[in-house]
Amino acid sequence: MTLTINVSDEVAALAPDFTYLAVEAQGLVNGPSNETSSALLDEAARRLVKRLDGRAPHEDPHLAAWRDTYAAFGSKPSRTRNSAEALARRALTDAGLPRINLLVDLYNAISVAHLIPVGGEDADRIKGGMRLVRSTGQEPFSTVAGGAATVEHPEAGEVVWCDDEGVTCRRWNWRQGVRTRLTEESVSALFLLESLGPMPAAALEAAGTELAESLEKLSPGARITVRPPASLPAPE
C-alpha cells in the first residue's frame, strides 16, 4: 500500500524550495548491527571527510540552508541541529557514528555520505498518511526522557512530521519519536530524503538510488519503490 505524503501550505510558504524523495520498502530483513552495516558507516564517514575538505559540517551550503530554515520557524539551529548535521558532527569525532540496527545504520550512512536529512519510519506503525505541518502545540509526541517513556508536545509553529496518531518527528528532521521508529522486528519502511535549494535534484535522486540499492543488497527479494522527487508548487 502506498502511503500518502502531504506538505502543508504553511510549510510551503516557509521553505518554497523544499523537495523530498520517498523510498517505500516491504519484505525487509532487519536485525542487530553487524560488520556489513558498520563498514557502510565507516565508508560514509570517509566520504564525508572528503566532501567537507576541512570545512565544518554547517559550512556546507546545503546544511547552512537547513540552519536558515530552522531559524525561520523559531528553532535555534546550533542547539537543535537537523539530523544530517548532527550525524556529520558525530562522524567526525573519535566516537564515530552510532550502531543502531541494520536499517538505521544503512539510512544513517546515506545521510552522512550525501549530507542530507534522511528519516526512516516503520510503515506498519504509521496511522493514515504522513503530513509535514506547522504544529498547533497540542499534538502528542511519544519519546523517552530519563530512560522512561513519556509524551511531549511540540512548540506551536514548530515544523513537524505527523500521522493520524501524533507527531512522528519533531523540528522537521531533528528528533524521531519511538512509536514509528525502525526496530529489529520491522519488515516495512518509509524513508524520506529531504533537500533544500542548494542541493540539485540530481543529487537528491542519487542519494535515493543508493539507498534503494543498499536495501536490495540487505534484503534480496524486498519490494522497493522509489518515488520521483516531489517539489512544492511554485507560488502564484
TORKOL-4160 file (C-alpha; in steps of 0.2 Angstrom, whole numbers, padded with zeros to 4 digits, m for minus):
236
<pt num="1" X="0000" Y="0000" Z="0000"/>
<pt num="2" X="0007" Y="0017" Z="m0005"/>
<pt num="3" X="0006" Y="0029" Z="0010"/>
<pt num="4" X="0000" Y="0047" Z="0006"/>
<pt num="5" X="0013" Y="0061" Z="0010"/>
<pt num="6" X="0007" Y="0079" Z="0011"/>
<pt num="7" X="0016" Y="0096" Z="0014"/>
<pt num="8" X="0005" Y="0109" Z="0021"/>
<pt num="9" X="0004" Y="0127" Z="0013"/>
<pt num="10" X="0011" Y="0134" Z="0029"/>
<pt num="11" X="0027" Y="0124" Z="0027"/>
<pt num="12" X="0027" Y="0128" Z="0008"/>
<pt num="13" X="0027" Y="0146" Z="0012"/>
<pt num="14" X="0041" Y="0144" Z="0024"/>
<pt num="15" X="0053" Y="0134" Z="0013"/>
<pt num="16" X="0047" Y="0135" Z="m0006"/>
<pt num="17" X="0062" Y="0126" Z="m0012"/>
<pt num="18" X="0059" Y="0111" Z="m0001"/>
<pt num="19" X="0060" Y="0094" Z="m0010"/>
<pt num="20" X="0058" Y="0077" Z="m0004"/>
<pt num="21" X="0060" Y="0059" Z="m0011"/>
<pt num="22" X="0052" Y="0044" Z="m0004"/>
<pt num="23" X="0058" Y="0026" Z="m0004"/>
<pt num="24" X="0045" Y="0013" Z="0001"/>
<pt num="25" X="0050" Y="m0005" Z="0005"/>
<pt num="26" X="0041" Y="m0021" Z="0010"/>
<pt num="27" X="0048" Y="m0038" Z="0014"/>
<pt num="28" X="0064" Y="m0031" Z="0023"/>
<pt num="29" X="0075" Y="m0041" Z="0034"/>
<pt num="30" X="0082" Y="m0031" Z="0049"/>
<pt num="31" X="0092" Y="m0036" Z="0064"/>
<pt num="32" X="0107" Y="m0030" Z="0075"/>
<pt num="33" X="0121" Y="m0020" Z="0068"/>
<pt num="34" X="0135" Y="m0031" Z="0060"/>
<pt num="35" X="0151" Y="m0030" Z="0051"/>
<pt num="36" X="0142" Y="m0025" Z="0035"/>
<pt num="37" X="0132" Y="m0011" Z="0042"/>
<pt num="38" X="0147" Y="m0005" Z="0052"/>
<pt num="39" X="0158" Y="m0004" Z="0036"/>
<pt num="40" X="0144" Y="0006" Z="0027"/>
<pt num="41" X="0145" Y="0019" Z="0042"/>
<pt num="42" X="0164" Y="0019" Z="0041"/>
<pt num="43" X="0164" Y="0022" Z="0022"/>
<pt num="44" X="0151" Y="0036" Z="0024"/>
<pt num="45" X="0162" Y="0045" Z="0037"/>
<pt num="46" X="0177" Y="0044" Z="0025"/>
<pt num="47" X="0166" Y="0051" Z="0011"/>
<pt num="48" X="0161" Y="0065" Z="0022"/>
<pt num="49" X="0178" Y="0070" Z="0026"/>
<pt num="50" X="0182" Y="0071" Z="0008"/>
<pt num="51" X="0167" Y="0081" Z="0004"/>
<pt num="52" X="0169" Y="0093" Z="0018"/>
<pt num="53" X="0188" Y="0096" Z="0013"/>
<pt num="54" X="0192" Y="0104" Z="0030"/>
<pt num="55" X="0176" Y="0113" Z="0032"/>
<pt num="56" X="0164" Y="0111" Z="0047"/>
<pt num="57" X="0148" Y="0102" Z="0043"/>
<pt num="58" X="0137" Y="0118" Z="0045"/>
<pt num="59" X="0148" Y="0127" Z="0032"/>
<pt num="60" X="0141" Y="0115" Z="0018"/>
<pt num="61" X="0129" Y="0125" Z="0008"/>
<pt num="62" X="0115" Y="0113" Z="0010"/>
<pt num="63" X="0117" Y="0111" Z="0029"/>
<pt num="64" X="0118" Y="0130" Z="0030"/>
<pt num="65" X="0102" Y="0132" Z="0021"/>
<pt num="66" X="0094" Y="0120" Z="0034"/>
<pt num="67" X="0100" Y="0131" Z="0048"/>
<pt num="68" X="0092" Y="0146" Z="0040"/>
<pt num="69" X="0076" Y="0136" Z="0038"/>
<pt num="70" X="0076" Y="0131" Z="0056"/>
<pt num="71" X="0079" Y="0149" Z="0062"/>
<pt num="72" X="0064" Y="0154" Z="0051"/>
<pt num="73" X="0052" Y="0143" Z="0061"/>
<pt num="74" X="0059" Y="0149" Z="0078"/>
<pt num="75" X="0071" Y="0134" Z="0081"/>
<pt num="76" X="0089" Y="0138" Z="0087"/>
<pt num="77" X="0099" Y="0128" Z="0074"/>
<pt num="78" X="0115" Y="0127" Z="0084"/>
<pt num="79" X="0105" Y="0119" Z="0099"/>
<pt num="80" X="0093" Y="0108" Z="0089"/>
<pt num="81" X="0103" Y="0103" Z="0073"/>
<pt num="82" X="0095" Y="0094" Z="0059"/>
<pt num="83" X="0098" Y="0076" Z="0058"/>
<pt num="84" X="0111" Y="0076" Z="0044"/>
<pt num="85" X="0122" Y="0090" Z="0053"/>
<pt num="86" X="0121" Y="0081" Z="0070"/>
<pt num="87" X="0126" Y="0064" Z="0062"/>
<pt num="88" X="0140" Y="0073" Z="0052"/>
<pt num="89" X="0147" Y="0081" Z="0068"/>
<pt num="90" X="0147" Y="0064" Z="0077"/>
<pt num="91" X="0155" Y="0055" Z="0062"/>
<pt num="92" X="0170" Y="0067" Z="0064"/>
<pt num="93" X="0173" Y="0063" Z="0082"/>
<pt num="94" X="0183" Y="0049" Z="0089"/>
<pt num="95" X="0167" Y="0041" Z="0095"/>
<pt num="96" X="0161" Y="0040" Z="0077"/>
<pt num="97" X="0143" Y="0035" Z="0071"/>
<pt num="98" X="0132" Y="0025" Z="0082"/>
<pt num="99" X="0127" Y="0007" Z="0078"/>
<pt num="100" X="0108" Y="0005" Z="0080"/>
<pt num="101" X="0102" Y="m0009" Z="0069"/>
<pt num="102" X="0104" Y="m0014" Z="0051"/>
<pt num="103" X="0091" Y="m0002" Z="0043"/>
<pt num="104" X="0095" Y="0013" Z="0054"/>
<pt num="105" X="0114" Y="0011" Z="0050"/>
<pt num="106" X="0110" Y="0010" Z="0032"/>
<pt num="107" X="0100" Y="0026" Z="0031"/>
<pt num="108" X="0112" Y="0035" Z="0043"/>
<pt num="109" X="0126" Y="0030" Z="0031"/>
<pt num="110" X="0116" Y="0038" Z="0016"/>
<pt num="111" X="0113" Y="0054" Z="0026"/>
<pt num="112" X="0131" Y="0056" Z="0031"/>
<pt num="113" X="0138" Y="0052" Z="0014"/>
<pt num="114" X="0126" Y="0064" Z="0005"/>
<pt num="115" X="0124" Y="0077" Z="0019"/>
<pt num="116" X="0105" Y="0076" Z="0018"/>
<pt num="117" X="0092" Y="0073" Z="0031"/>
<pt num="118" X="0085" Y="0055" Z="0030"/>
<pt num="119" X="0071" Y="0048" Z="0041"/>
<pt num="120" X="0066" Y="0030" Z="0042"/>
<pt num="121" X="0048" Y="0025" Z="0048"/>
<pt num="122" X="0041" Y="0008" Z="0051"/>
<pt num="123" X="0027" Y="0009" Z="0038"/>
<pt num="124" X="0016" Y="m0004" Z="0048"/>
<pt num="125" X="0015" Y="0008" Z="0063"/>
<pt num="126" X="0010" Y="0024" Z="0053"/>
<pt num="127" X="m0008" Y="0028" Z="0055"/>
<pt num="128" X="m0015" Y="0036" Z="0040"/>
<pt num="129" X="m0004" Y="0046" Z="0029"/>
<pt num="130" X="0011" Y="0057" Z="0033"/>
<pt num="131" X="0010" Y="0076" Z="0034"/>
<pt num="132" X="0023" Y="0090" Z="0036"/>
<pt num="133" X="0014" Y="0104" Z="0045"/>
<pt num="134" X="0017" Y="0118" Z="0057"/>
<pt num="135" X="0011" Y="0112" Z="0074"/>
<pt num="136" X="m0003" Y="0118" Z="0085"/>
<pt num="137" X="0007" Y="0114" Z="0100"/>
<pt num="138" X="m0006" Y="0101" Z="0105"/>
<pt num="139" X="m0001" Y="0085" Z="0095"/>
<pt num="140" X="0007" Y="0071" Z="0106"/>
<pt num="141" X="0025" Y="0066" Z="0103"/>
<pt num="142" X="0030" Y="0049" Z="0111"/>
<pt num="143" X="0048" Y="0049" Z="0116"/>
<pt num="144" X="0059" Y="0044" Z="0130"/>
<pt num="145" X="0066" Y="0055" Z="0144"/>
<pt num="146" X="0077" Y="0050" Z="0158"/>
<pt num="147" X="0075" Y="0032" Z="0152"/>
<pt num="148" X="0056" Y="0032" Z="0154"/>
<pt num="149" X="0043" Y="0033" Z="0141"/>
<pt num="150" X="0034" Y="0050" Z="0140"/>
<pt num="151" X="0023" Y="0060" Z="0129"/>
<pt num="152" X="0029" Y="0078" Z="0125"/>
<pt num="153" X="0021" Y="0091" Z="0114"/>
<pt num="154" X="0030" Y="0102" Z="0101"/>
<pt num="155" X="0030" Y="0121" Z="0102"/>
<pt num="156" X="0016" Y="0130" Z="0092"/>
<pt num="157" X="0023" Y="0134" Z="0075"/>
<pt num="158" X="0036" Y="0121" Z="0075"/>
<pt num="159" X="0038" Y="0111" Z="0059"/>
<pt num="160" X="0034" Y="0093" Z="0062"/>
<pt num="161" X="0030" Y="0076" Z="0053"/>
<pt num="162" X="0015" Y="0068" Z="0059"/>
<pt num="163" X="0002" Y="0055" Z="0055"/>
<pt num="164" X="m0016" Y="0052" Z="0062"/>
<pt num="165" X="m0010" Y="0047" Z="0079"/>
<pt num="166" X="0003" Y="0061" Z="0083"/>
<pt num="167" X="0020" Y="0068" Z="0079"/>
<pt num="168" X="0032" Y="0056" Z="0072"/>
<pt num="169" X="0047" Y="0068" Z="0070"/>
<pt num="170" X="0050" Y="0085" Z="0079"/>
<pt num="171" X="0058" Y="0101" Z="0072"/>
<pt num="172" X="0056" Y="0094" Z="0054"/>
<pt num="173" X="0070" Y="0081" Z="0055"/>
<pt num="174" X="0078" Y="0084" Z="0072"/>
<pt num="175" X="0071" Y="0070" Z="0084"/>
<pt num="176" X="0061" Y="0055" Z="0079"/>
<pt num="177" X="0048" Y="0048" Z="0090"/>
<pt num="178" X="0048" Y="0030" Z="0097"/>
<pt num="179" X="0031" Y="0025" Z="0090"/>
<pt num="180" X="0036" Y="0023" Z="0072"/>
<pt num="181" X="0055" Y="0021" Z="0073"/>
<pt num="182" X="0063" Y="0006" Z="0064"/>
<pt num="183" X="0066" Y="m0009" Z="0076"/>
<pt num="184" X="0074" Y="m0026" Z="0073"/>
<pt num="185" X="0057" Y="m0033" Z="0070"/>
<pt num="186" X="0052" Y="m0020" Z="0056"/>
<pt num="187" X="0049" Y="m0028" Z="0039"/>
<pt num="188" X="0041" Y="m0012" Z="0030"/>
<pt num="189" X="0048" Y="0005" Z="0030"/>
<pt num="190" X="0045" Y="0023" Z="0023"/>
<pt num="191" X="0061" Y="0033" Z="0020"/>
<pt num="192" X="0060" Y="0051" Z="0017"/>
<pt num="193" X="0075" Y="0061" Z="0010"/>
<pt num="194" X="0074" Y="0079" Z="0012"/>
<pt num="195" X="0083" Y="0093" Z="0002"/>
<pt num="196" X="0083" Y="0112" Z="0000"/>
<pt num="197" X="0088" Y="0123" Z="m0014"/>
<pt num="198" X="0107" Y="0122" Z="m0013"/>
<pt num="199" X="0106" Y="0103" Z="m0017"/>
<pt num="200" X="0102" Y="0099" Z="m0035"/>
<pt num="201" X="0088" Y="0087" Z="m0039"/>
<pt num="202" X="0101" Y="0075" Z="m0047"/>
<pt num="203" X="0110" Y="0074" Z="m0030"/>
<pt num="204" X="0094" Y="0070" Z="m0021"/>
<pt num="205" X="0090" Y="0057" Z="m0034"/>
<pt num="206" X="0107" Y="0049" Z="m0032"/>
<pt num="207" X="0105" Y="0048" Z="m0014"/>
<pt num="208" X="0088" Y="0039" Z="m0016"/>
<pt num="209" X="0095" Y="0027" Z="m0029"/>
<pt num="210" X="0110" Y="0022" Z="m0017"/>
<pt num="211" X="0098" Y="0020" Z="m0003"/>
<pt num="212" X="0087" Y="0008" Z="m0014"/>
<pt num="213" X="0102" Y="m0002" Z="m0020"/>
<pt num="214" X="0108" Y="m0004" Z="m0002"/>
<pt num="215" X="0091" Y="m0010" Z="0004"/>
<pt num="216" X="0091" Y="m0023" Z="m0010"/>
<pt num="217" X="0108" Y="m0029" Z="m0005"/>
<pt num="218" X="0102" Y="m0030" Z="0013"/>
<pt num="219" X="0085" Y="m0039" Z="0009"/>
<pt num="220" X="0086" Y="m0048" Z="m0008"/>
<pt num="221" X="0068" Y="m0050" Z="m0014"/>
<pt num="222" X="0061" Y="m0035" Z="m0005"/>
<pt num="223" X="0049" Y="m0024" Z="m0014"/>
<pt num="224" X="0056" Y="m0007" Z="m0016"/>
<pt num="225" X="0048" Y="0008" Z="m0024"/>
<pt num="226" X="0057" Y="0025" Z="m0026"/>
<pt num="227" X="0045" Y="0039" Z="m0029"/>
<pt num="228" X="0051" Y="0054" Z="m0040"/>
<pt num="229" X="0056" Y="0069" Z="m0030"/>
<pt num="230" X="0041" Y="0079" Z="m0025"/>
<pt num="231" X="0044" Y="0098" Z="m0026"/>
<pt num="232" X="0032" Y="0111" Z="m0019"/>
<pt num="233" X="0021" Y="0120" Z="m0032"/>
<pt num="234" X="0028" Y="0137" Z="m0037"/>
<pt num="235" X="0019" Y="0151" Z="m0029"/>
<pt num="236" X="0006" Y="0160" Z="m0040"/>
